Amino acid sequence: MSYQVEATKTLDCVGLYCPEPLFQTREQIDTIDPGDVLEIIADDPAAEEDLKRFAKRTGNELLFFEKNGDIFRFLLKKGTDE
């Protein structure tokens, strides 16, 4: 099943391992406006917990998460409390 939200920007972290997906997500979330959506694609098993925790700590909203085989897909909506 796929979640249909138009991402403002997509970040491909496939092949990158902890802590790189988290670092790149932090960097890219700063480049979009509040309310915009960052799509993150990753295959690092640690990314699931890292990015969920990041969203909660930073006031961003995890709109969607799915795992398809070894690939994780996140839709992260930038909050206003960055």
C-alpha positions as CSV (number, residue, x, y, z in Angstrom):
1,M,0.0,0.0,0.0
2,S,1.3,3.4,-0.8
3,Y,0.6,6.7,0.9
4,Q,-0.1,9.5,-1.6
5,V,1.2,12.8,-0.4
6,E,3.2,15.1,-2.7
7,A,6.7,15.3,-1.3
8,T,8.5,18.7,-1.7
9,K,11.8,17.0,-1.8
10,T,13.2,13.4,-1.8
11,L,16.3,12.3,0.0
12,D,17.8,9.0,-1.2
13,C,19.9,7.4,1.6
14,V,20.0,3.9,0.2
15,G,23.5,2.5,0.8
16,L,24.2,4.9,3.6
17,Y,24.5,3.7,7.2
18,C,24.1,5.2,10.7
19,P,24.5,8.0,11.3
20,E,24.5,9.4,7.8
21,P,20.7,9.1,7.0
22,L,20.0,11.0,10.2
23,F,22.6,13.7,9.4
24,Q,21.3,14.1,5.8
25,T,17.7,14.3,7.0
26,R,18.6,17.1,9.4
27,E,20.4,18.9,6.7
28,Q,17.6,18.6,4.1
29,I,14.7,19.4,6.5
30,D,16.4,22.8,7.0
31,T,16.1,23.5,3.2
32,I,12.3,23.2,3.1
33,D,9.6,25.4,4.5
34,P,7.3,24.6,7.4
35,G,4.4,22.4,6.2
36,D,6.5,21.0,3.3
37,V,7.1,17.2,3.1
38,L,10.5,15.5,2.9
39,E,10.5,11.9,1.6
40,I,13.4,9.8,2.8
41,I,14.3,6.5,1.3
42,A,16.8,4.4,3.3
43,D,17.9,0.8,3.8
44,D,19.8,1.1,7.0
45,P,17.9,-0.8,9.7
46,A,18.8,1.9,12.3
47,A,17.1,4.5,10.2
48,E,13.6,3.4,11.3
49,E,14.2,4.2,15.0
50,D,16.5,7.1,14.3
51,L,14.1,9.0,12.0
52,K,11.0,8.3,14.1
53,R,12.9,9.7,17.2
54,F,14.2,12.6,15.2
55,A,10.7,13.6,14.1
56,K,9.4,13.5,17.7
57,R,12.3,15.4,19.2
58,T,12.3,18.2,16.6
59,G,8.6,18.9,16.3
60,N,8.3,17.5,12.8
61,E,5.5,15.1,11.9
62,L,6.0,11.6,10.6
63,L,3.1,11.3,8.2
64,F,3.9,7.9,6.9
65,F,6.3,5.0,7.3
66,E,6.5,1.8,5.3
67,K,8.9,-1.0,4.9
68,N,9.1,-2.8,1.6
69,G,11.7,-5.6,1.8
70,D,14.9,-3.9,2.9
71,I,13.8,-0.4,1.9
72,F,12.2,2.1,4.3
73,R,10.1,5.0,3.1
74,F,9.4,8.0,5.4
75,L,7.2,11.1,4.8
76,L,8.3,13.8,7.2
77,K,6.3,17.0,7.4
78,K,8.3,19.9,8.6
79,G,6.9,21.5,11.7
80,T,7.2,25.1,12.9
81,D,9.1,24.3,16.1
82,E,12.5,23.5,14.3
